Amino acid sequence: MVEDQRNRQPWLETAIIFAAWSVFGLITASQIYLQLEVHERPISLRNALLQGLAESYLSAITTVAVFWLARRFPLERGRLRAAIPVHVVAALFLSLARVVFVVEVSQHVEFMGERTFARQFSGRFHHYLLYYALLLGIAQALYYYARYRERERAAERLAAGLTEARLQALKMQLQPHFLFNTLNAISALIPVEAKPAKRMVARLGDLLRMSLDHEETQEVTLREELAFLQPYLEIEQARLEERLTVITNIAADTLDARVPHLILQPLVENAIRHGIATRIEPGKVEISATRGADNHFLNLEVRDDGSGVERDIQGNTRKGVGLANIQSRLETLYNGDHRFALENHPDGGAVVRISVPLRGVDSRARKEEKAGS
């Protein structure tokens, strides 16, 4: 739904721009027609419309081009080095094209007068450059306003989702103390020699306790997320025994990075359920975390060595409810400033790759440097 709205927006914007300039062109044409009638220099309605609409539609095309360039190359921090040369070249090209267009039209439209290239260039070129700058300023203002409104809507969706999650959590809690007491009672009934069963019950209690402790948290450190994942992994390893091997490759400089809470557990659960549990032979799940090459993103990866990604008749990747929920959470939290990919690994099995903005690490490093100095 959101993607459809984004696809429709440029077309709607283009239609509004051409409609507005059409109205302006018609008004200009009527003024030309009436003014020349008053001065007893009658002009045909055709020529008046041609003269009034010609530059209006050229202005409309220029406006659409500038708005597109403003979206594609916004003037914002981190992108100025690439955006400024593009806009300089575009301003020169469009202004020069407009000069050539007006010179050509003047040779075919009555009462416009003869306009040579040199005269038009010296008299109007700098005006067209200023016109480009004005349009770029308007487009940038609209761009920033749209991003502001999108962040507001994302915050509203996040707040609504958090409220819904709280209500759902309240339904599922069913008196936490009662659950913990029941688990302790079950553990006491398990024979002493059944240590794996007692350990699984204990890990389940840890999992529930940690989940309740972070029920209102949207982001935690990667260190905390891995600690939350550990009880679940112990439960699965006790269930699958030697059939499951878990390998973690976590870069030390990523442990304090902020990640969405409960982002890894459903990914690992999906890998175990579809890649390991459905077969007899042993399998492995690899969990890795690294910094991106540009040092702006944290890259998370969960891979299994199972049969790979399932696809439907059209060849599209099949995603369960868990992965779909993760994508929705990422979109809400980061407003598109993230990456999510589910695909087959070249060496076999499926792999989920997620990149989120790198947060928390740099600020912590700066604090440690100040403390050391």
N, C-alpha and C positions, 0 to 999 in steps of 0.2 A: 504493500500500500504506500509506504513512504517512498519507495523507489519509483513507483508510478507517478507520484506527485512531483518528484525531482525531474523526471523525464518530461512531464507536461509543462513545467515552469518556463523553460526557454522559449517554447512555442507560444505560450500565453504572453510572455514578455515581448516577443517579436510582434505579435498581433497588436498589442497595445501601442507599441512604438509606431508602427505603420499607420494605425488608426489616428493617433494624435497628430502625426505629421501630415496626414491626408487632410484633416480638418484645417490645420494651419495653411496648407497649400491652397485649399479652396478659398479661405479668407483672403490670402494674398492675391489670388487670381481675381476675386471680385473687386478688390481695391484697385488693382491695375486697370481693370475694365472700366470702372466708374470714373477713376481719375482721368483717364485719357478721353472719356466721353465728355467730361466737364471742360477739358481744354481743347475740345473739338479736334481731337486726333483719334478718331474711332479705331478700335482694334477688334478683330474678330474674337468671338468667344473661345474658339479653338486655340488661338495664339495666346490668349490671356490664361487659359487653363494650362497650356503647355509651359508657359513661362512660370506660372505660380507653382505648378506641381513638380517641375523638373528638379529644382534645387531642394524642394521639400522631400522628395523621395531619395535624393542623394543624401540629404541629412539623415533620413531614416536608416538608410544602409550604413552610414557612418556610425550612427548611434548603436545599431545592432552589433557592428564590428567592435566598437569600443567596449560595450558591455560584455561581449564574449571574451575579449582579451582581459578585461578586469577580473572576470571569474577565473580565467585560465592562469593569469599571471598577476595575482593580487599584490598590492604594495604593502607588505607586512613584514615584520621582523623575521629574518632567516631566509627570505625569498627576494629581497631587494636586488641582490647582485644579478639574479637572472631576469627579474621583471623589468628593471629600468631600461636596459638596452632594447628589449622588445618593444616597449612603449615609445621610446625615442624613434626607432625605425618605423613603427606603425604610424606615428604622428606625421613624420616626414612624407611617407608614402601616400597616406590618405589625403593630406593637404595638397600634395602635388597632383594627385589624381583628380582632386576637386577643381583645381585650377584648369587642368586640361579639359575636363568635362564642360565647365562654364564657357571656355573659349570655343569649343566645338558647338555647343548649343546656340551660342550667340550668332553663329553663321547661318542658322536655319530658322531662328525665331525673330519675327518682326518686332521693332521697337526696343529690342535689347541693346541695339547699337553694336558697332564693331568693337570687339574686345580682343586685343592682341595678347599673346602669351606673356610678353615682357611686362605689359601694363597690368595685366591681371595678377601676375606673380608678385610684382612689387607692391601692388595695392591691397591684395587680399590674402597672400600666403601666410603672413604672420597672424592674421585674424583666424584662419583655419587652424593654425597651431594652438592658439588660445582656446578655440572652440573644442579641440580635442582634449586639452587639459581640463576644461570645464566639464565635459562629458565624463572624463575619467574620474574627476572628483565626485560627481554625482553617483557614478557606478560604484565607487569605493564606499561611499556613504551608505548606499543601499546594500552593498555586500556585508558591511559590518553590522548594519541593522538586522539583516537576515540571520547572520550568525548569532547575534544577541538574542533574537527571538527563538532561534533553534535551541540555544542553551537554556532559555527560559522553559521551552516546551520539554526539553530533556529533563530539567530539574523537576518539572511537574510530573512527568512520567515516572521519574525515579521516586518522588515522594509518594505517588499513588501506588507504585509497585511495592515500596517499603511498607506502606500501610496494609496492603493486601497480604504481604509476607508476614507481617506481625499477626494479623488475624489468623492466617493459616498456622503460624507457629503456636498461637494460643490454642487452636483446635487440636494440634498434634501433641502438645505438652502433656495433657492429661495428668496434671499434678506431677512435676518432675521428681519430687521427693518420693512419691508413691512408686514411680518407675525404678528409681535407684534402690529403694528398699526391696522391691520385688526382685530385681536382679541379684541383690545380695542374698535374698532368701533362696533363689534358684541355685546360686553358687554354693550355698551351704549344703544343699541337698545333693550336689554332685559328689560322687565318691572321691576320696583323696587321690586314688591312683589315676583318675581321669583328669590329669593336669591340663592337657590341651583344651578340654571343654571349659574348665575353670578359667583358663587364660582367655578364651574367646569371650566369655561372659564379662570378664574384667575389661577387656578391650572395648566391648560394646558399651559398657558404662562410661569409659573414658570418652568414646566418640560422642555419646549423648551429652555428656557434661560440657565438652568443648563446644559442641554445637549450640547449646543454650547460652554459654558464656559470650558467644559472638553473634547472637541472633539479630542484633541491630547494626552490625558492622558490615560495611560494603567493601572496604579494602583492609587488608592486613599485610604484614611483611611476608616475603617469600619464606623466611625462616618459620614463621608461625603457621603458614599454609602447609609446609612440609611436616611440621609437628602434628597438625590436625590429620594429615593423610596417614601418618604412621599406624595408628590403631586400626584403620580400615585395612591397610596392607597386611598387618599381622593376622587379622581375621581371615582374609582371603588365603594367606599362606598356610594357615592352620587347616583350612578347608581343602585346598588343592595340593598341599604338601609339596613333593618334589616336582609336581607338574608346573609350578609357577616359580620363575626366577625374576626378581626385580632388580634392575640396574639403574642407579642414579648418577647423573653427571651434572652436578650443580656447581657453577662457577662461584668461587668464594665472594667475588665482588658483586654478586646479585642477591645475596641473602637478605639484605636490608631493603631491597626494592619493594615497592607497594604493588600488590596484585589483588584482583577481585577475590573476595572470600569464597571458598568452596569452588574454585575454578579447576583445581587438579583432580579432586576426588571423582567427579562424574566422568572426567576424561579417562582416568585409570580404570574406573568401573566399566566404562564402555569397552576399553581395550581388553580387559579380562573376560568380560561376558562374551564378546564376539570373536576375540582372537585366541583365547586360551581355553576357557571352560567348555567350548563346544567340541574339543578334540581330545584324544587319548594321550598322544605324545606330549612331552614337556614343551613349554613355551616360555617366552620372556617378554617383559615389558620394560622399556627404557624411558626414563624421565630425565629431561635435560633442561637447563636454564643457562642462557648466555646473554651478554650484552650485544646489541646490534653494532654493525660496523660504524655507524654514524654516532654511536653512543647516546642516541635519543630513544631507543626502544629496548625493552626487555623481551627476549625471545624464549618462549616456552614450547617444549615439544614432548609429546607422549606417543611412543611408537610400540607396536606389537609385531610379532613375527607370524601372525595368523594368515588367513586366506585373503586378506585385503578388503577393500571397500566394496560393498554391494551397490549395484546400480540398477535402476529401473529400466523399463523397455526403451525409453528415450535416451538412455545413457547417462542420466543425471544421478548424482550421488545420493544415496538414501541416508537421511539423517534422522535419528530418533528424537524423542522429546527432550532428552538431556542435552544433546548438542544444539538443538534449536533454541532451548532456553539460554544456553551459554552465549549464543550469537546475539540474542535479544538483550542480555545483560551487558555485553560488551558495547553494543550500539548505544544503549542508554547511558552507560558510564562514560564513554569516550567520544560519543557523537561522530563516529566514523574515523577517528584518529587511531585506528588499530587494524590488525590483519588477522584473518581466521581462514585456515585452509584444512580441509580433510581430503586426503589423497592416498594413493598407493605409493609405498616406498619402493625405490628401484631394486632394493635387495629383498623385497618380499614383505608382506604384511601391510598394515595401515598406519598412517602417521597423521597426527593432528598438530598443526603449527599455529601458534598464537603469538602475536606481537602487540604489546601494550606500551604506552609511554613510560619511560624510565623515570620513576619518581622516588624520592626519599633517599637515594644513595648519595647523590652529590651534596645535598644539604648536610647529611650526617658526616661526610668526609670533611667538609669545611669546619664543622664543629670540633672534630677530632684534631684538625690542624691547629685551630685556635687554642685548644686545651693543651696541645703539645708545646706550643710556643710560649 
